[in-house]
Amino acid sequence: MHYPPEGPSYITPTYHQTLQPVAAPVVTNQNTLSNTVVIGQTGDTGNDFLVIPMDKMQSRDWTSGICSCLNDFAGCILTFVCPAIMMCRLANRLDECAFLMYCTPGGAMALRTKLRTMGGIKGSICGDCVMTCCCCICCTMCQMSRELDKMSL
């Protein structure tokens, strides 16, 4: 079996072209293929590549403050006793490599930015950098854990 399948089953849109329904092959098990229709729509911005309009991206604040560590006492104790375990847990809950913090410079900032973007939380990458580098990293991790709890992740 050749992958991707040969033939006109894939469309590469140009900048001004809207996406049309396309039958994309989906492997349901090792021996059979089925077709699934994938539909792309232009957002309110008219930009085919922007999934969420910019004005809708950041719509809320964090559900708890940076110094609200005692709202989750067990998470607070875990974070202050062994922050490496908490960072690995946060990375796993965000579907990232558990060792992101230790393998990538700025790993904690990247996790915070991903969480903030996923949750539609107001802020900026600069703010995420300040919170992870200049403030108490343990308090920042506790806040991220509480936010993931609220988001049921």
Phi, psi and chi 1 to 4 in degrees:
 res  aa     phi    psi   chi1   chi2   chi3   chi4
   1 MET       -  130.0  173.1 -175.0 -143.7      -
   2 HIS   -91.5  135.3  -63.0  -76.4      -      -
   3 TYR  -131.3  129.1 -161.0   79.2      -      -
   4 PRO   -72.4  154.7   24.1  -28.6      -      -
   5 PRO   -58.7  145.7  -16.8   25.0      -      -
   6 GLU   -77.1  151.7  -63.2  174.4    6.4      -
   7 GLY   114.5 -179.3      -      -      -      -
   8 PRO   -86.3   38.8   32.9  -36.2      -      -
   9 SER   -84.0   -8.0   62.2      -      -      -
  10 TYR  -117.9  142.0  -67.1   97.5      -      -
  11 ILE  -120.0  130.2  -65.5  176.1      -      -
  12 THR  -105.1  105.7  -55.6      -      -      -
  13 PRO   -74.7  148.5   26.8  -32.1      -      -
  14 THR   -84.7  176.2   61.5      -      -      -
  15 TYR   -60.5  -39.3  179.2   73.1      -      -
  16 HIS   -95.3    0.4  -63.1  -70.6      -      -
  17 GLN   -96.4  132.3  178.9 -176.1   14.9      -
  18 THR   -82.5  152.8   59.0      -      -      -
  19 LEU   -74.8  140.2  -62.2  174.1      -      -
  20 GLN  -110.5  158.4  -59.9  -62.2  -39.2      -
  21 PRO   -57.3  137.8  -21.4   30.2      -      -
  22 VAL  -134.9  135.3  176.3      -      -      -
  23 ALA   -83.5  113.5      -      -      -      -
  24 ALA  -107.7  133.4      -      -      -      -
  25 PRO   -69.7  137.3   23.3  -29.8      -      -
  26 VAL  -126.4  127.3  176.5      -      -      -
  27 VAL   -83.3  115.9  177.5      -      -      -
  28 THR   -91.0  -32.8   54.6      -      -      -
  29 ASN  -150.8 -170.8   64.5   33.7      -      -
  30 GLN   -69.5  -22.8  -68.3 -179.1  -10.7      -
  31 ASN  -110.4  -12.4  -62.1  -35.8      -      -
  32 THR  -124.1  152.5   61.4      -      -      -
  33 LEU  -121.3  146.6  -71.0  175.0      -      -
  34 SER  -134.2  160.5   67.0      -      -      -
  35 ASN  -101.3  138.2  -72.2  -27.9      -      -
  36 THR  -124.8  134.6  -57.7      -      -      -
  37 VAL   -86.0  126.8  176.1      -      -      -
  38 VAL  -111.1  124.8  179.1      -      -      -
  39 ILE  -119.6  129.4  -60.4  175.0      -      -
  40 GLY  -109.8  141.1      -      -      -      -
  41 GLN  -126.3  147.0  -63.4  178.0  -14.9      -
  42 THR   -74.5  133.0  -56.9      -      -      -
  43 GLY   -75.2 -176.7      -      -      -      -
  44 ASP   -63.1  -21.6  -63.2  -24.2      -      -
  45 THR   -82.0  -15.0   62.2      -      -      -
  46 GLY    82.2    1.7      -      -      -      -
  47 ASN   -97.8  116.5 -175.0  -19.5      -      -
  48 ASP   -65.8  -20.9  -65.4  -21.7      -      -
  49 PHE   -98.2   -6.2  -59.5  101.7      -      -
  50 LEU   -94.1  111.9 -172.1   60.7      -      -
  51 VAL   -74.2  -46.6  177.7      -      -      -
  52 ILE  -115.3  126.3  -57.5  169.9      -      -
  53 PRO   -58.3  143.1  -20.8   29.8      -      -
  54 MET   -56.4  -36.9  -67.8  -63.4  -73.9      -
  55 ASP   -72.5  -14.3   59.8  -23.7      -      -
  56 LYS   -99.3  -10.4  -55.6  -78.8 -170.1 -134.0
  57 MET   -65.4  -48.1  -77.2 -178.3   71.5      -
  58 GLN  -113.6   96.6  -60.1  178.6   -9.7      -
  59 SER  -117.1   -7.1   58.9      -      -      -
  60 ARG  -144.1  168.0   68.4  178.7 -177.9   91.0
  61 ASP   -95.1  170.6  -67.9  -37.5      -      -
  62 TRP   -61.7  146.7  -69.4   88.8      -      -
  63 THR   -76.1  -16.9   56.7      -      -      -
  64 SER  -143.4  156.3   62.1      -      -      -
  65 GLY   -78.4  168.8      -      -      -      -
  66 ILE   -66.7  -28.0 -166.9   73.6      -      -
  67 CYS  -101.4   21.8  -65.8      -      -      -
  68 SER   -96.7   36.7  -58.2      -      -      -
  69 CYS   -59.5  -34.9  -64.9      -      -      -
  70 LEU   -75.9   -4.2  -64.0  179.0      -      -
  71 ASN   -67.0  -24.6  -69.4   -9.2      -      -
  72 ASP  -128.5   84.0  176.2   21.1      -      -
  73 PHE   -62.3  -42.4 -168.6   70.2      -      -
  74 ALA   -63.5  -44.5      -      -      -      -
  75 GLY   -64.5  -36.0      -      -      -      -
  76 CYS   -63.7  -47.5  178.7      -      -      -
  77 ILE   -63.0  -46.2  -65.2  -62.4      -      -
  78 LEU   -58.5  -43.8  174.0   64.7      -      -
  79 THR   -65.8  -42.4  -56.2      -      -      -
  80 PHE   -77.6  -27.5  -78.5   91.5      -      -
  81 VAL   -81.5  -43.5  170.5      -      -      -
  82 CYS  -143.0   81.6 -169.1      -      -      -
  83 PRO   -62.4  -24.8   15.8  -23.4      -      -
  84 ALA   -64.4  -39.0      -      -      -      -
  85 ILE   -65.7  -43.4  -68.7  174.9      -      -
  86 MET   -63.6  -40.8  178.9   56.6   92.6      -
  87 MET   -65.1  -40.3 -174.4   54.3   72.1      -
  88 CYS   -64.6  -40.3  -70.5      -      -      -
  89 ARG   -62.3  -44.0  -75.0 -173.9   66.4 -145.5
  90 LEU   -61.4  -44.1  -71.5  171.9      -      -
  91 ALA   -62.2  -43.8      -      -      -      -
  92 ASN   -62.8  -41.9  -78.2  -29.7      -      -
  93 ARG   -66.1  -26.5  -69.4  172.0   73.5 -178.5
  94 LEU   -94.0   10.9  -73.0  167.0      -      -
  95 ASP    60.3   43.3 -159.6   25.4      -      -
  96 GLU  -122.0  170.6  -66.0  -67.4  -22.1      -
  97 CYS   -62.1  134.0  173.0      -      -      -
  98 ALA   -62.6  -23.9      -      -      -      -
  99 PHE  -103.2   19.8  -59.3  107.6      -      -
 100 LEU   -54.0  -42.8  178.3   72.0      -      -
 101 MET   -60.8  -31.7  170.3   83.1  169.8      -
 102 TYR   -99.7  -18.1  -52.1  103.3      -      -
 103 CYS   -99.6  -19.0  -60.7      -      -      -
 104 THR  -126.9  125.9  -52.9      -      -      -
 105 PRO   -62.2  132.7  -19.0   28.7      -      -
 106 GLY    79.1   21.4      -      -      -      -
 107 GLY   -61.4  -42.5      -      -      -      -
 108 ALA   -64.0  -39.9      -      -      -      -
 109 MET   -64.2  -40.4 -179.4 -174.6   69.4      -
 110 ALA   -63.6  -41.3      -      -      -      -
 111 LEU   -63.6  -43.5  -72.8  178.1      -      -
 112 ARG   -64.2  -41.1 -175.3  174.5  169.6   88.3
 113 THR   -64.8  -41.4  -59.4      -      -      -
 114 LYS   -63.2  -45.4 -179.4  175.4 -177.8  176.4
 115 LEU   -61.1  -45.5  171.4   60.1      -      -
 116 ARG   -63.1  -41.0 -166.6  176.1   44.9   74.1
 117 THR   -68.0  -44.4  -56.4      -      -      -
 118 MET   -61.9  -38.1  -74.0  172.9   51.8      -
 119 GLY   -88.6   -2.4      -      -      -      -
 120 GLY    66.5   35.2      -      -      -      -
 121 ILE   -90.0  137.2  -59.7  169.7      -      -
 122 LYS   -63.9  145.9  -64.4  175.6 -173.4  174.4
 123 GLY   150.8 -172.3      -      -      -      -
 124 SER  -144.8  165.3   65.7      -      -      -
 125 ILE   -63.7  -36.6  -65.0  174.0      -      -
 126 CYS   -60.7  -44.5 -178.5      -      -      -
 127 GLY   -62.7  -39.0      -      -      -      -
 128 ASP   -63.9  -38.9  -64.9  -25.3      -      -
 129 CYS   -63.7  -44.7 -178.3      -      -      -
 130 VAL   -62.5  -43.6  168.0      -      -      -
 131 MET   -66.2  -36.5  -65.4  -54.9  -71.0      -
 132 THR   -87.7  -24.2   56.0      -      -      -
 133 CYS  -102.2  -35.8  -63.5      -      -      -
 134 CYS  -104.5  -29.1  -59.5      -      -      -
 135 CYS   -91.0 -178.5  -67.3      -      -      -
 136 CYS   -69.8  115.4  176.5      -      -      -
 137 ILE   -63.5  -32.2 -172.8   65.3      -      -
 138 CYS   -65.9  -42.8  -68.5      -      -      -
 139 CYS   -64.1  -37.9  -68.5      -      -      -
 140 THR   -65.0  -43.2  -58.1      -      -      -
 141 MET   -65.6  -39.0  -73.2 -169.0  -67.6      -
 142 CYS   -61.4  -42.8  -75.4      -      -      -
 143 GLN   -62.3  -42.4 -177.4 -172.4   37.7      -
 144 MET   -64.0  -40.8  -68.8  168.5   60.4      -
 145 SER   -63.2  -43.9  178.8      -      -      -
 146 ARG   -62.5  -39.1  -71.4 -170.4  -55.2  -86.6
 147 GLU   -66.1  -42.3 -161.0   64.9   40.0      -
 148 LEU   -62.4  -36.6  -74.8  168.5      -      -
 149 ASP   -62.1  -44.9  -68.4  -18.7      -      -
 150 LYS   -63.0  -33.8  -66.1  -73.9 -175.1 -178.8
 151 MET   -84.6   -1.3  -67.0  168.8   61.7      -
 152 SER    59.3   41.3  -60.5      -      -      -
 153 LEU  -110.9      -  -67.2  176.4      -      -
